[in-house]
């Protein structure tokens, strides 16, 4: 497979599409740092913002009951963040007793209003690259959303996620998962409120309250995330900061093998013990309602091909149902 680099240069503007177009995301302080090109490189496993290097800022010491805190900077439309879902899900199953994850939004796509770089000047230019990234990460992504109903910004779904967090942290993660499935597999423009409201309802959130918070405090919470990312020198996504109560901190950047996640945790907490988990398909689907072939392969320790065949067999037995997209499939328990 030809490995290509998707180079996207974005000018960060204080506006979002949809409802957020009527509300400025004010970033007057350090405005020059808001102009950051964005580089999505599947070989590095990250969507980068060149010009920001190193790591600055401080983390608040861990205050919760778990010994390790993971601060995760991500974005709803970050393909590399979708690429680490298998690793994160396995880490939560096997070592979740030792850490909490705090999700922060990074603001990957502010606007297309001023944009022309690296051969990418409009949303339709991204479609082919998303298809290639899908094959590279072995995760289903259909780039045709950029041809059929392109997103003008990733800010509206990011603000919606902050609104979901106001209601319920656990349901907010279900919401994030759902809107990613919508944009990556179902070609839905998740800047549109009807899709965000549907995802909220399916995640057990109050859609009316979500919209109230989306139009209210969530914008400031999102702005706070952007400020924190700048202060900590975050240059792309996914970026995960692992820290312990003593103030020790390690950074994991980009898509990495599962072993890298475990090793990072072990460096801070050498005494960690892997929890033996049931990797039977019924148990996994009870814990994670939807799974891709790659996720099932990583969670069960199978090859991609073995996982695919097993899941297809369960589908033929009518034990699973599926959502197909051009570049993959999403599985769920048959009701």
C-alpha positions in Angstrom: 0.0 0.0 0.0 1.3 3.4 -0.9 1.9 5.4 2.3 1.1 9.0 1.8 1.2 12.0 4.0 -1.9 14.1 4.4 -0.8 17.7 4.8 -3.5 20.1 5.9 -2.7 23.7 6.7 -5.5 25.3 8.8 -5.8 28.9 10.0 -7.4 28.8 13.4 -10.3 31.2 13.3 -12.6 32.2 16.2 -15.7 30.7 14.7 -17.4 27.3 14.2 -20.1 26.1 11.9 -23.7 25.4 12.9 -24.8 27.1 16.1 -21.2 27.9 17.0 -20.9 30.2 13.9 -22.9 32.7 15.9 -20.6 32.4 18.9 -17.0 33.5 18.7 -14.3 31.3 20.3 -12.2 34.2 21.4 -8.5 33.5 21.4 -7.1 37.0 21.6 -4.3 36.0 23.9 -1.3 34.6 22.1 -3.2 35.0 18.9 -0.1 34.3 16.8 0.0 30.8 18.3 -3.5 30.1 16.9 -2.1 30.0 13.4 -0.9 26.4 13.2 -0.7 24.2 10.1 -2.0 20.7 10.7 -0.2 17.6 9.4 -1.9 14.2 9.4 0.7 11.6 8.8 -0.3 7.9 9.1 3.3 6.8 9.3 3.8 8.9 12.4 0.4 7.9 13.6 -0.7 11.5 14.4 -2.4 14.6 13.2 0.2 17.2 13.8 0.4 21.0 14.1 3.9 21.9 12.9 5.5 24.9 14.6 4.7 23.6 18.1 7.4 21.5 19.6 8.4 20.2 23.0 6.3 19.9 26.1 5.5 22.7 28.5 3.1 23.4 31.3 2.4 21.5 34.5 -0.2 18.9 35.4 -2.2 19.1 38.6 -1.1 16.2 40.9 -3.4 13.2 40.9 -6.2 13.7 43.4 -8.5 10.8 42.7 -8.3 7.3 44.1 -6.4 5.7 41.2 -2.6 6.1 41.2 -2.2 7.2 37.5 -4.0 9.9 35.6 -4.0 10.1 31.8 -4.7 13.4 30.2 -5.8 12.7 26.6 -5.9 15.4 24.0 -8.1 14.3 21.1 -10.7 15.5 18.5 -13.9 13.9 17.2 -12.6 13.8 13.6 -9.0 12.8 14.3 -8.4 9.6 12.3 -5.3 8.8 14.3 -7.3 9.0 17.5 -9.8 6.5 15.9 -6.7 4.4 15.1 -5.8 4.0 18.9 -9.3 2.9 20.0 -8.3 -0.8 20.0 -5.3 -0.1 22.2 -7.2 2.2 24.6 -10.0 -0.3 24.9 -7.7 -3.1 25.8 -5.7 -0.9 28.3 -9.0 -0.1 30.1 -9.9 -3.8 30.3 -6.6 -5.0 31.5 -5.2 -2.1 33.6 -8.2 0.2 34.2 -8.0 -0.3 37.9 -4.8 1.8 38.0 -5.7 4.9 36.0 -8.4 7.5 35.1 -8.5 9.2 31.7 -9.4 12.8 31.4 -10.5 13.7 27.9 -9.7 17.1 26.4 -10.5 18.5 23.0 -7.7 19.7 20.7 -9.5 21.7 18.0 -8.2 19.9 15.0 -10.2 21.6 12.2 -11.1 25.2 13.1 -12.3 26.3 9.7 -11.9 25.9 5.9 -12.4 29.6 5.2 -8.8 30.3 4.6 -7.0 27.3 3.3 -4.7 26.2 0.5 -1.6 24.1 1.2 0.1 20.9 0.3 -2.4 20.2 -2.5 -5.3 20.4 -0.1 -7.5 23.4 -0.7 -11.0 22.1 0.0 -12.8 19.3 1.9 -13.1 17.0 -1.1 -9.3 16.8 -1.3 -9.3 14.9 2.0 -11.5 12.0 0.8 -8.8 9.9 -0.8 -6.5 10.4 2.1 -9.0 9.2 4.7 -9.5 6.0 2.6 -5.7 5.4 2.7 -5.6 6.1 6.5 -8.4 3.5 7.0 -6.3 0.8 5.3 -3.2 1.9 7.2 -4.8 1.6 10.7 -7.1 -1.3 9.7 -10.0 0.8 11.1 -13.2 1.5 9.0 -13.2 5.1 7.7 -15.1 6.2 4.7 -13.7 9.3 3.2 -16.7 10.0 1.0 -18.2 12.2 3.8 -15.9 14.9 2.5 -17.5 14.5 -0.9 -21.1 14.1 0.1 -21.6 16.3 3.2 -18.3 17.7 4.3 -17.7 19.1 7.7 -16.7 22.8 7.9 -15.1 22.5 11.3 -14.5 20.0 14.2 -15.4 22.7 16.7 -19.2 22.0 17.0 -18.9 18.3 17.9 -16.0 19.2 20.2 -18.2 21.7 22.1 -21.0 19.1 22.1 -18.7 16.7 23.8 -17.9 19.2 26.5 -21.6 19.7 26.9 -22.0 15.9 27.3 -19.3 15.9 30.0 -21.3 18.5 32.0 -24.1 15.9 32.2 -22.3 12.7 32.7 -18.6 11.7 32.1 -19.4 8.1 31.3 -22.2 8.8 28.9 -20.0 11.5 27.3 -17.6 8.8 26.3 -20.5 6.8 24.7 -21.4 10.0 22.9 -17.9 10.5 21.6 -17.8 6.9 20.4 -21.2 7.3 18.7 -20.3 10.6 16.8 -17.1 9.0 15.6 -19.0 6.0 14.3 -21.3 8.5 12.5 -18.6 10.5 10.8 -16.1 7.6 10.0 -18.6 4.9 9.0 -21.9 6.5 8.3 -20.7 9.6 6.4 -22.7 11.9 8.7 -21.8 15.5 9.1 -21.5 15.7 12.9 -21.6 19.5 12.9 -25.3 19.2 12.2 -27.4 19.3 15.3 -29.8 16.5 14.3 -26.9 14.1 14.3 -25.5 15.3 17.6 -29.0 15.1 19.2 -29.4 11.6 17.9 -26.1 10.5 19.3 -27.0 12.1 22.6 -30.3 10.2 22.8 -28.6 6.9 21.9 -26.0 7.5 24.6 -28.5 8.1 27.3 -28.0 11.8 27.5 -30.7 14.5 27.7 -30.6 16.1 24.3 -32.5 19.2 25.5 -30.0 19.9 28.3 -27.1 19.0 25.9 -28.2 21.8 23.6 -28.6 24.3 26.5 -25.1 23.5 27.7 -23.8 23.5 24.1 -25.1 27.1 23.7 -23.8 28.0 27.2 -21.0 26.8 29.4 -19.6 24.2 27.0 -18.0 26.8 24.7 -15.9 28.1 27.6 -14.9 24.6 28.6 -13.8 23.9 25.1 -11.8 27.2 25.0 -10.2 26.1 28.3 -9.1 22.8 26.6 -7.6 24.7 23.7 -5.7 26.9 26.1 -4.4 24.0 28.1 -3.2 22.2 24.9 -1.3 25.3 23.9 0.2 25.7 27.3 1.4 22.1 27.4 2.9 22.3 24.0 0.6 19.8 22.4 1.5 19.6 18.7 -0.9 17.0 17.4 -3.3 14.2 18.3 -3.5 11.8 19.9 -1.4 13.0 22.7 -1.6 11.3 26.1 0.2 12.5 29.3 0.6 9.8 32.0 1.2 11.2 35.4 1.4 9.9 39.0 0.8 11.5 42.4 4.5 12.4 42.8 4.3 14.7 39.7 6.2 12.3 37.4 4.9 12.6 33.8 5.4 10.7 30.6 4.0 11.5 27.2 2.7 9.0 24.6 2.2 10.5 21.2 0.5 9.1 18.1 -0.6 5.6 17.2 1.6 3.1 19.0 1.4 -0.6 19.6 -0.5 -1.8 22.6 2.8 -2.7 24.4 3.9 1.0 24.3 0.8 1.9 26.3 1.5 -0.8 28.9 5.2 0.1 29.1 4.4 3.8 29.7 2.0 2.8 32.6 4.6 0.4 34.0 7.3 3.1 34.1 5.2 5.1 36.5 3.8 2.2 38.4 6.1 -0.9 38.1 3.9 -3.0 40.4 0.9 -3.0 38.0 -0.7 -6.4 37.4 -2.7 -7.2 34.3 -6.2 -8.2 35.0 -7.1 -11.5 33.4 -10.2 -10.8 31.3 -12.7 -12.9 29.6 -12.0 -12.5 25.9 -15.1 -14.4 24.7 -17.1 -12.6 22.2 -20.2 -12.3 24.4 -18.3 -10.8 27.2 -16.5 -8.3 25.0 -19.7 -7.2 23.3 -21.4 -6.8 26.7 -18.6 -4.5 27.7 -18.2 -2.7 24.4 -21.5 -2.6 22.5 -19.8 -2.0 19.1 -16.5 -3.4 17.9 -14.5 -3.2 14.7 -12.5 -6.2 13.3 -9.3 -4.5 14.5 -10.6 -3.9 18.0 -11.8 -7.5 18.3 -8.4 -8.7 17.1 -6.5 -6.6 19.6 -8.8 -7.4 22.5 -8.7 -11.2 21.9 -5.0 -11.5 20.8 -6.0 -12.8 17.3 -4.7 -11.8 13.9 -6.9 -9.4 12.0 -7.9 -12.2 9.6 -8.8 -14.6 12.4 -10.9 -12.0 14.1 -12.7 -11.2 10.8 -13.6 -14.8 10.1 -14.9 -15.4 13.7 -17.1 -12.3 13.5 -18.4 -13.2 10.1 -19.3 -16.6 11.4 -21.2 -15.1 14.3 -23.0 -12.8 11.9 -24.0 -15.8 9.7 -25.4 -17.5 12.8 -27.4 -14.3 13.4 -25.7 -13.6 16.7 -24.3 -10.3 15.5 -25.5 -7.6 13.2 -23.3 -5.2 11.3 -22.9 -1.7 9.9 -21.0 -1.8 6.6 -19.0 1.1 5.1 -16.8 1.2 2.1 -13.7 0.4 4.1 -14.8 -1.9 6.9 -17.5 -3.0 9.2 -18.8 -2.3 12.7 -20.3 -5.2 14.7 -22.9 -5.3 17.5 -25.0 -7.9 19.3 -28.1 -9.0 17.4 -31.2 -7.9 19.2 
